[in-house]
């Protein structure tokens, strides 16, 4: 993928992760069990995540992150779907043909 498209995907992912605009957010049962305050804290950590390196973000798209919260390892992942949610997006750099899905989970639920 060319650098311009990758940069666009990264911007769209960062905006979505920080604002929720442009997609759907799902939490797993393990995250739900953290309660309202735990969920708010985890959501804030996902939104503010900035520890991207080659190991965690090899394609430079800011589509995955991992961190610890109260002794638990948390993963988050952004996937790209077609607007009908029936297949993958043809072009994740184009928001007209992409619906982003952010899933937040305990690492043990992966």
N, C-alpha and C positions, 0 to 999 in steps of 0.2 A: 504494500500500500504506500502511496506517496506521502511525503511529509506533510503536505497541506491538508490532505484528508485526515491524517492521524491527528493533526493539531485541531481540526474542527471537531472530530469525535471527542477528543480530550476536553475541549471547551463545553460541548453539549453535555458530556458526562458530569463535569464539575458543576455546571449550572443545575442539572437535574438532582444531583446528590445533595446540593446545598439548599435547594428550594422546593424540590418535588415537582417542578414544572417539566412536563414533557414525558410523563410516564406513570407507571404504577409502582407502589412500594408494598412489598410483602414481608411479613415477619413470620418466623417459624414459631411453633409452640414453645420452644425453649426460651426464645426472646420474650414471648408473651408472659411467661412465668416470672419474668423479672419484675413484673408489676409496672404501674404507671411511671413511677419515678425512675426505675431502672431503664425502662424503654426511652424515656426522655433523655437520660444520660447517654445511652448508647446511640440514639439518633443524633445527638449533638456531636459525639465522637466521629460518627460516619460523615456528617456534614463538614466537619473541620479536619478530616483526615488529610495529611499532606506528606506522609512518609513513603512516597513512591520512589522505588529504586528499580534497577533492572530485574532483580529477583522477583519482586512482587508485581511489577508492571513491565514485562518484557516488550510489549508492543507500544508502550507510551500512551495508552488510551485512558488511563485512570479508571479502569473498570473493575478493579478488585482491591480489597484492602483487608488487613487483619490487625487486631489489637487486643489487648487484655482489658477486661472490665471486671472488677471485684473477683479476681481469681479465675475468671473464665475467659477462654479464647473466643473472640468474636470474628466472624468472617462477614464480609459484604461483597456482593457481586452484581454488576450490571450486565444484563443480556439484552440483545437487540432483536426485535420481532417486527414482522410486517404489521401494518395497522390492523389487520383482521385477527392478529395473534395466532394464526394458523401455521406460520412458517417463519424462518429467520428473515431479517431485513436484507434487502438487496444492497443497500448502501447506508450503513450506520451514520455516515456523515450528513445525510439528508433527512432532516426531521419530518419532511412530508411523507416519507416512506418508512419511517422507523417509529416504533413504540418501544420505549425503554422500560425495563423491569429491573428494579432494585430489590434484591433479596437480602435480608439481614438474618443471620443465623448463628447459633452456637457452632463452633468448629466440630463438636461432637455430633452434630446433626448433618454434617456434610456427607 
